[in-house]
Amino acid sequence: MRYIVCMKQVPETTEVDIDPETGTLLREGIPSIINPFDEYAIEEALQFREERGGEVTVLSMGPPQAEEALREAVAMGADGAILLSDPAFRGSDTLATARTLAAAVGKMGDYSVILCGKQAIDGDTAQVGPELAELLDIPHVADVREVREITEEGITVERMIEGGYEIVKAPLPALVTVLKDINEPRLANMQGIMRANQTEIPTWGIDHLGMSSSDAGLEGSATEVIDVFTPEVGGEGEMIEGEPRDQAKALAGKLRDAGVI
Amino acid sequence: MMDFNLTSEQKMVQDMVHRFAEQELAPNIEEWDEAEAFDLSVFDRMAELGLLGHCFPTKYGGGGMDYITLALVCEELERVDTSFRVVMSVHIGLCGLGILQWGTEEQKHKHLTPLATGEKLGTFGLTEPNAGSDAAAIETVAERDGDEYVLNGEKMWISLADTADTFLVFARTDPSAGHRGISAFIVDREMPGFESEEIHGKMGIRAGDTGSFTLQDCRVPAENLLGEEGEGFKIAMSCIDNGRYTVAAGTVGLIRACLEASTQYAMERETFGKPIAEHQLVQQMIAHMTRDEEITRLLVYKAGWLKNEGVRNTRETSLAKWYGCDASFRAAENAVQIHGAYGYSNEYPVERYLRNSKGAVIYEGSAEIQTLLQASYALGVRKDKPVRCELPGWPYEE
């Protein structure tokens, strides 16, 4: 059983600038981390391996420095890592990214589950996981909060929906995107960190993946980011003081005055 | 030649310890501090994460990291509370590195390996009720009897006294020979005649175990003599070099904690119609903290670099320890001042920082001892002589 985790290195802060030409993030000087949702995906894959055997490979598309994030995943316990990096991948939107990941998965041989974080905290699209599954022609379940069972035949998960959750079963291989409720990601230990530094991480470029430049990067992208900005915080907050009963009464009055209730 | 970049390995360790401290220590620290207690499972977690042996050579079960990594670990732990850095100081700095420096190959395999894996906790027993700064005045005695030494005496203000398994104990083998009559022994808690107890009522570092232990006709195998007979004082001083290094590194974290708390509070709290961060006298206190954090870190990195190079660093380490301890006490005092009356209560962590910071101005060489040491180097009165066993530089020979 092989478990593949797709992960992304993201800037630690949400206050990032955008390259006006490519519409992508300017990463210079900003500390980078593993996309927090992806840490949960890594942890889940590690738990699969601990329960059922097999191996965990982490996969990331990004600039050469994304190798650091892959090493962090190896330090957590992943068996191997592959970096997809090539100037030709620059400016990829979610579709071009998913195509690139799909090409890489195609080169990796058999696998049973692909795990992704629900979304990346920089782009916030939540599209790459489902797009990757579509391109690979495998089932996917997004927003998974718990894996109930995983057998040779399939994976049964709880998927969050508005107002509750549904239980979904999918045959393998399948792709799941996970929420933060699913587990508590482990800390890397010293042994893992030492191993991470000795692990060789291959870099696969566009030629290795056998992709055409019209399918990758800016050229292969179907969408374009026009602008990214931090929304302005509007309105003044107001604190209502007093006993809970009086606070509730005052709040109801204000909501009524505003025409909300 | 100068390179202040951390390696990716160092960054990963720093990040791991930061998260560990934030996620698993910080949520409990107020309760532990108040109750003068802590959860022993913290040591299990530290062992699991490899923190108890990270900078010991891998051939003794350690992580093989360098001395700068040791500083990073200390900084991150003390940023949350001094008690956790103290574990690094005694287990790694004073005990483990002492055995690494002075132990025979056999002693290292036997006594350092269980410390490195966290199977055992180590500490250091030099101070006595009547001998602190004047370490040569210790009264504990060790008499040779066949293949054993019989130890008698009392040790006080010992961190982890009631928790540790392995004790590096200093005792007189020749009462007439002054500091040349002191020897070092690796003592195990399980040895008959060993008894420890906790000390309560400390002003700070209350989430840590400090205590005393007595040795009553405690028979220690002769093979547990560390170094040679009469070498104990030199061994103690080199252990203290390593301990002081961890204390100095910890103060960087303490200053950082003061700075973080103070900047946040100063931007939120308003007086005279504006955030207090806009008042210049508050800015001055914050600027001093920034300065001291950076100066102390540079002093620590210099000492750490010398350690990596395998160069004696008593002078540089003492300077880092002296400056850092004074600076962290000052930073904590100013952090309380910035927080005003709130800072004087335990509603904010800064009063704990102030209580904690005072300890290091006293232990592992008081500020006065460091002052005299620096003067004696500057005046040329003191010069470091090579010792029989030097602390290995890094990378370690495997």
Interface residues (C-beta under 8 A of the other chain):
Chain A: E68 R71 E72 A75 L187 A188 N189 M190 Q191 I193 M194 A196 N197
Chain B: S8 E9 K11 M12 V13 D15 M16 R19 F20 Q23 E48 L49 G50 L51 G53 H54 T58 G63 G64 M65
